Amino acid sequence: METVIARLGWVSRIITYVATTLAALMMVHVTLDVVLSQFVAEPLPGTVDYVSYYYMVGLVFLPLPFVEFTNEHIKVDLIHDLIPAAGRTVLDMLALALSAMFYGLLTWQTWIDAVEKYTVGEKSMGMAAVTVWPGRFFLPIGAGLMVLLLLAKLIQRPFTETGMASLNHDMYE
């Protein structure tokens, strides 16, 4: 299972690089739009659409699996550290199972929506007709990889004592 999780981590790192590239492209795109609107009085058409339908969706959903892989999601340990190890294992497995179910439903529904928008060739109705359906696939890709990673961790969790804690970070750093 370690190998499966490591490979899912590698894939999640790759799509996080894609999200980082989207962030850089968004900065260039918005900066160019501002410069053109100030000095040429003609902004780039469709900037809001590109930011809304491509850049922001990719920035939010593509890195989620990497955050899970590195155990960096926000967590609150009110009772977790006070209960015995067996109880922590059960709580961790419950959290992983519920999260996998949530992301599974999210993946399923957003995949249906993305395919539907692809078949109709969805375009925005802004100043420029921007094809927006490709950005719809960022969400099911990120959420789908998240499901695979959560299921792998769920299978692995009873056999490890490390739990779901981050190894490298603390909130007081």
Legacy VTK file of the C-alpha trace (Angstrom):
# vtk DataFile Version 3.0
C-alpha trace
ASCII
DATASET POLYDATA
POINTS 173 float
0.000 0.000 0.000
2.963 2.302 0.606
3.812 2.043 -3.100
0.251 2.917 -4.137
0.202 5.924 -1.820
3.653 7.000 -3.045
2.504 6.818 -6.687
-0.680 8.729 -5.900
1.532 11.281 -4.157
3.665 11.547 -7.286
0.566 12.150 -9.447
-0.786 14.665 -6.941
2.557 16.492 -7.019
2.366 16.672 -10.839
-1.134 18.157 -10.831
-0.031 20.570 -8.119
2.652 21.745 -10.546
-0.141 22.264 -13.087
-1.993 24.372 -10.491
1.187 26.352 -9.833
1.520 26.974 -13.563
-2.093 28.159 -13.620
-1.269 30.603 -10.807
1.660 31.994 -12.785
-0.448 32.274 -15.943
-3.190 34.017 -13.987
-0.712 36.576 -12.624
0.623 37.281 -16.103
-2.867 37.410 -17.618
-4.302 39.768 -14.982
-1.197 41.967 -15.002
-1.345 42.244 -18.783
-5.053 43.038 -18.578
-4.433 45.834 -16.046
-1.518 47.286 -18.030
-3.487 47.253 -21.275
-6.567 48.775 -19.673
-4.487 51.584 -18.122
-2.170 52.433 -21.019
-4.082 51.394 -24.129
-7.615 51.731 -22.724
-8.403 48.287 -24.128
-8.388 45.415 -21.614
-7.940 41.804 -22.662
-11.335 40.359 -23.532
-12.445 37.429 -21.391
-10.019 37.954 -18.501
-12.733 37.541 -15.870
-13.957 34.387 -17.600
-10.491 32.835 -17.781
-9.823 33.663 -14.138
-13.225 32.355 -13.000
-13.533 29.220 -15.096
-9.923 28.077 -15.466
-7.383 29.598 -13.109
-9.342 29.702 -9.848
-10.984 26.285 -10.244
-7.620 24.693 -10.994
-5.944 26.541 -8.132
-8.506 25.330 -5.611
-9.161 21.728 -6.627
-6.001 20.410 -8.272
-3.727 20.758 -5.189
-6.207 19.102 -2.779
-4.767 15.576 -3.194
-1.243 16.828 -2.536
-2.396 18.526 0.654
-3.964 15.218 1.733
-0.861 13.268 0.724
1.317 15.467 2.933
-1.283 15.390 5.780
-1.511 19.174 5.794
-5.293 19.600 5.944
-6.568 21.624 8.885
-7.451 19.406 11.822
-8.609 19.936 15.369
-7.469 17.407 17.981
-9.911 18.061 20.805
-10.374 14.435 21.813
-8.183 12.565 19.356
-5.025 12.701 21.471
-6.896 11.866 24.691
-8.250 8.478 23.621
-6.363 5.183 23.332
-4.570 4.193 20.127
-7.364 1.833 19.035
-9.899 4.642 19.367
-7.675 6.980 17.350
-7.435 4.347 14.624
-11.228 4.013 14.522
-11.683 7.805 14.418
-9.084 8.148 11.665
-10.742 5.407 9.631
-14.157 7.006 10.105
-12.795 10.377 8.976
-11.122 8.788 5.940
-14.277 6.843 4.997
-16.577 9.857 5.341
-14.150 12.040 3.400
-13.869 9.415 0.648
-17.667 9.249 0.408
-17.956 13.042 0.207
-15.246 13.372 -2.439
-16.651 10.372 -4.287
-20.038 12.047 -4.581
-18.355 15.310 -5.556
-16.316 13.517 -8.225
-19.326 11.709 -9.612
-21.582 14.762 -9.854
-18.934 17.122 -11.199
-17.866 14.520 -13.780
-21.477 14.298 -14.989
-21.661 18.109 -15.151
-18.310 18.388 -16.954
-19.290 15.825 -19.595
-22.656 17.534 -20.070
-20.973 20.918 -20.558
-18.487 19.324 -22.956
-21.270 17.862 -25.102
-23.024 21.226 -25.410
-19.726 23.089 -25.938
-20.278 25.491 -23.061
-19.132 29.066 -23.642
-19.280 32.073 -21.360
-21.622 34.931 -22.093
-19.162 37.692 -21.205
-17.529 40.325 -23.397
-15.844 37.538 -25.358
-17.219 34.072 -26.067
-14.732 31.968 -24.089
-15.000 28.181 -24.231
-15.215 27.214 -20.566
-16.028 23.498 -20.512
-12.374 22.303 -20.193
-12.069 24.028 -16.820
-15.013 21.964 -15.572
-12.761 18.870 -15.579
-10.334 20.289 -12.978
-12.777 19.563 -10.165
-13.445 15.861 -10.882
-9.739 15.285 -11.555
-8.696 16.755 -8.211
-11.565 15.201 -6.264
-11.151 11.830 -7.994
-7.477 11.618 -7.115
-8.430 12.641 -3.587
-10.836 9.659 -3.391
-8.126 7.233 -4.507
-5.686 8.621 -1.967
-8.258 8.532 0.858
-9.188 4.928 0.068
-5.525 3.886 0.009
-4.991 5.595 3.368
-8.143 3.926 4.722
-6.783 0.500 3.798
-3.364 1.328 5.240
-4.502 3.017 8.484
-5.150 -0.099 10.645
-1.595 -1.272 10.001
0.263 1.885 10.978
0.718 3.827 14.181
1.659 7.134 12.556
-1.953 8.132 12.108
-2.900 11.109 10.020
-0.610 13.652 11.643
1.735 15.775 9.634
5.336 14.782 10.154
6.976 18.114 9.421
4.709 20.909 10.568
3.116 22.226 13.683
0.729 25.147 14.064
3.295 26.924 16.239
6.066 26.969 13.636
LINES 1 174
173 0 1 2 3 4 5 6 7 8 9 10 11 12 13 14 15 16 17 18 19 20 21 22 23 24 25 26 27 28 29 30 31 32 33 34 35 36 37 38 39 40 41 42 43 44 45 46 47 48 49 50 51 52 53 54 55 56 57 58 59 60 61 62 63 64 65 66 67 68 69 70 71 72 73 74 75 76 77 78 79 80 81 82 83 84 85 86 87 88 89 90 91 92 93 94 95 96 97 98 99 100 101 102 103 104 105 106 107 108 109 110 111 112 113 114 115 116 117 118 119 120 121 122 123 124 125 126 127 128 129 130 131 132 133 134 135 136 137 138 139 140 141 142 143 144 145 146 147 148 149 150 151 152 153 154 155 156 157 158 159 160 161 162 163 164 165 166 167 168 169 170 171 172
